[in-house]
Amino acid sequence: MPVTEASAALDDPAHIAALDRGGMLGLIGSLGGQLGAGFQIAARTAALPSAEGLRAVVVCGMGGSGIAGDVLRVVAGPMLPMPVVVVKGYGLPAFCDHDTLVFAMSFSGNTEEAVAAYAEAVARECRVVAASAGGELAALAEADEVPHIPLPPEVPLPRAALGSLAAAPLGVLSAIGLLPEVAEEVRRTEGELSALADRLGPGAGAASNEAKSVAAWLGERVPVIWGSEGVAEAAALRWKTQLNENAKVPALAGVLPELDHNEIEGWPAGSGERFAVIVLRHPGEHPRIAARVHATREALRESGLTFRDVRADTHRPLPALFSLMMAGDFVSAYLALLRGVDPSPIPVLSALKERLKR
């Protein structure tokens, strides 16, 4: 891939060290190890609820914890005999009862929406599992004698703990017999992500590093991330939120084929010149998606949008999803560095949380 002046700057260790003061690039590269270790911790958690008679699985969480729910929904949902529902808010669906397994997830343990959902789940006598690095959620789980999965406190940022967060429900469902084959798949995925981190990490030069190339290609334009329903849909959401938090830029996310029924009408001639579309692809996508991507690009030719594909190279849902997510995480961090920004601090989000405490 061609090396631009911008992407070449990302090959300068001194430049990276001066800006990435929170060590975001190293945290992103640890995704595979987090996934493997987190799975083992979750699977060994004591006193997990029974799977007998379960009719639904609900994952409650915000931000990175909510994305963990999306991971479970798209990876495990097709293999489970009951639906997986993701709740990103305060309350539970009306169907939740003793036959519902509820995961209450908050990295800090103090996310008010997750704590509220936890309390409601306990009150409704759902089968509850909590996951946090401590905080109020851990204290409540101990008092209520609810199983609690400890998340590693040494990871300082919730969005950088995706592997541990996503592993928690996977490990539990494996341990209670609902996903008996997933342990081996997690082990294989851990190794594949470690290899991918070598190819996309800061030590890999811009000439061969797709993440550096994509960050430089985005430049000052607003990213628009498209993914097909399922694996790439969840990855597109992760790309959007990481571009928001790490690169401090607005970003949009859309889902194929749904966006062909509405969004494309919002790109008239000339409207896309300040935007850049990244389409997330993988071999397991529906056979019609390739035709739709081509036709959609042709339909939007006059919009001024430019397009670029980012691909996973495996049919297997778990590594396909996590490799697309890791690529997006690296792109977001490199884009931050190109903009002269430390990816780690989130001053606007932190200020909002302080306002809500008043």
N, C-alpha and C positions, 0 to 999 in steps of 0.2 A: 504494500500500500504506500502511496506517496507520502513523504515526510514534509509537512509544512513548517514554517517558522514557529507557529504556535505549538504544534505537537512536539517539535524538537526541544522546546523549553521544558517539557515534562521529562526529558532525559537528564536534566541537571539535578543531581542529588542535593546540592546546596539550596537550589530554588525550592525544591520540595520540602526539605527540612525546615526552611525558614517560614513556610506558610502552613504546613500540616502539623501544627504544634500539638494538636490533640491526638495525633497518630491514627487518623481515620483510615488511611490506606492499609495499615497493618491490621486493623480490626476487620476491614472488608475481606482481606486475604485469609482470615481465620474462620470463615464461614463453614468450611467443611469440617474442621475440627470441632467447632461448636455443635454442629448437627450431630456428629457421632457421640460426643460426650453427653450432650443434653438428652439424647435418646436413651442412653444407658441409665442416666439418673432417673428419668421419668419411668422407665420400665421397671425399675427396682423400688419404686415408691411403695411404702407399706400401706396395707388396708385399702387398696383400691376397690371401687364399687364393682358389683357383679354386672356382667353384660346380659344376664338372663332377663328376657322380657323388655329389653330396651326398644323404644320406638323412635327415638330421635337423639341426635347429638347437637348441642348448641355451644358455640364458642363465643364468649363475651370479651371484648377488648377493644382498645383504641390504638391508633398509630401502629407501631410495630407489632403489638399484640393482636390487633385486628387483622393485620396481614397474615399472621400465623394461622388465624382462622380461615382465611382465603386459601392458604396452602393446603390445609386439611380438606377443605371443600373440593378443590379441583383435583387433588392427588388421590385422596382416599374415598371421596364421595362415590365415584363410580364402582368401587369395590365393596361398599357397605350395604347391608340389607335395610338401612334406614337413612333418612335424609340428614345432611349436615347443614345447619343454619348458622350464619355468622351475624352476631348482634354488635353493632357499633353505636351504642347509646346506653341509656339508663335502665330500660325495662326489658322484660322477657316476653316472648310471644305467648298468647293465651294457652297454647297447647302444653306448655311445660308443666310437668308433674313428676311423680315418682318414677315414671317410665322414661324420663329424659335425663341424659347425662349432660351436665352443664360444666364447661370449663370456664372459670373466672380467671382472667389473665391480666396482669399489670406488672410491668418490669419493676417499677418502683414499689408497687404494692399500695400506692396511695391514689391511683387514678379514680376520680370520684364516680365516673360512669361504671367502671368495673366493680368497685366496692358496692355500689347500689344494686347492680345485677346479682352479685354474690348474695347479698342479704335477701333479695327476693327469691332466689333459687333455694336458699336454705329454708325460708319461710314456707315455700310451696312443697318442701320435702323432696326436691329433685335429688338426683345422685350427683354430688358436686365434687369437683377437683379444682383446687386453686393452684396458681403458679405465680411466683413473684420472687424478687431478690430480698424480700423483707417487707417492712412497712405494715400498714393497717391490715392488708389482706392476709399476711402471714399470721398476725396476732389473732384475727378473727377465726382463721382456720384452726389454729391451735385450741382456741376456746370452744369451738363448735365440734372439735374432733373430726374435722374434715381433712382428707388427704391433701398435703401441700407439697408441690414440687419446687425445690429451691433453684432459682436462677443464679448464675455466677455473678456475684457483686463486683468482681474485678473488671468486668466490661462496663465502662462508665456511661454508655449512652444506650438508651432503649433501641434506637434504630440500628445500632451496630450489633445487637444481640439477636438478630433474626434467626440464626441457626438454633440457639438455645430455646427461643420462644416457639419456633415451629416444631421442634423436636418433642416438646412436652406432650401435646395431644397424640402425636404419632406413637410415642413410647407407651402411653397409657393404653391406647387401643390395641397395641400389640400385646401388652401384658395381660389384658383381659380376654384375649382370644379373638378379637374382631378383625385384626390385621396380622395374621400369623406369618405372612411372607415378607413383611416390611423391614424386619431387622436386617436381613441380608441386603436388601436394596439400599438401606441407609448406609451400611458399611461400604458398598460399592460407590455410592454417591459421594461419600466423604473423600475417598481417594481421587475421584474424578474432579472434584472441586479444588482439591489441593493442587492438582496438575494445572487446572485452569487459572488458579491464582498466580502460578509462575508465569503463565503466558500473558496475563493482563496486568500484573503488578508493576510497580515502579521500576523494577530491575529489568524488565523487558523493554527494549528500545522501541521508539515510535515507528520504525520501519516495519515491525512485525506485530505491534500491539494495537489490536482493534479498538480497545477502549480509549486509548489516547487519540487515535485517529478520529473516532466519532465525536469526542469532546471538542477537538479542534474544528471539525466540520460544523458542529452546532454554532460555534462562535457566539455572536450576540443575538442570535435568533431565538424565538420562543419555541421550545420543544413540544411537539405533538406526538404522543406515543400511541400506536395502534397495536392491538393484539387480538387474535381470534378467541372466541369463547373457550373457557377452560384454562389450560396451562398458560397460554400467552396473555389471556385477560388478566389473571392475577399478577403476572410479571409486569404488564403495562402499568397497573396501579402502583406497584412498587417503584418502577422507574419514575413515575410522576412525583410520588411523595419524597423520594430521595433527591430528585432535582430541586424540589422545593426546599428541603431542609439542608442539604449539603451545599448545593450550588447557589442557593438563595435566589432562585429565578422562578417566575411563573411557568407552569407546564400544564398541558392538557393530556387527557387519556381517553381513548375511545375503543370500542369493542366491535370487531367484525363477527357476524355480518350486520349487526344492529345499526352501525353507523351508516351503512349504505341505505338505510331507510329514513334517515333524518339529517345527520351531520353534514353529509356532502352538499346539501342544499345551502349550507351556510358558508360555502367557499366560492363566492362569485369571482368573476375575472378580476385579477389583481389583488385579491384580498389576502393571499397567502405569502406575500413577498417577505414578511418579517417572521415567518414561521418555517420550521423544518420538521418533516415527518419521519419518524423512525418506526418501521414496521417489524414487530417481533415475530419470527417464524420458527417452526420446528417440524420435524418429519411426521409427527403424530397429529398434525392439524387436519381438519376435515378436507377431503379431496377438493371441494369446491372453493376453498379459501384462496388457492393460488390464482384461479380464474378471477375471483373477486378483487384480489389485490391489483392485478393487471388492469381489469376493467375500471376500477376506481381511479387509478392513476390516470388513465386515458380520459375519464370523465372530468377530471379536475385539471386538465392540461392548462387551461387558461387562467387558473387561479394564481399561478406563480409559486405554488408549493413545490418544494424539492423533497425528494424521498430517498431513504436509505434503509436497507434491510439489515437486521441483526439476527443471526440464526443460531439455534442450538443444533447439535449434530446427532441427537439420539431420539429414538421413539419413546424411550421410557419416561413416564411423566415426571417422576421425582427429580432426576438429574437434569431433564430439559428445563423444568421450572427454575431450579436453583442456579443453573448456569446462566439463564437469561437474567435472573435477578442479580447475580454477581456481576455480570457485565454492566448492568445499569448502575449498580452501586459504584463501580470503578469510574464509569463515565461521569457520574455526578460529582465525584471527588475531584477528578481531573478538571472538569469544567470550573469548579470552584477555584482551583489553583491557577487556571488560566485567567480568571477574573481577579486574581490577587486576594482571594478570600480563604480564611481557615474554615474547612468544612464543618468542624465540630461544634462551635458555639451556635446557639439558636436564640438570639436576643429577643426577637419578636414573640416567639412562643413562651419564653421565660417571663417576659413582661406581662403577657396575658394571664399566665397562671398566678402571678402576684396580684394582679387586679381582681381575679376571682376569689382570692383569699380575703379580700378586704370586706 
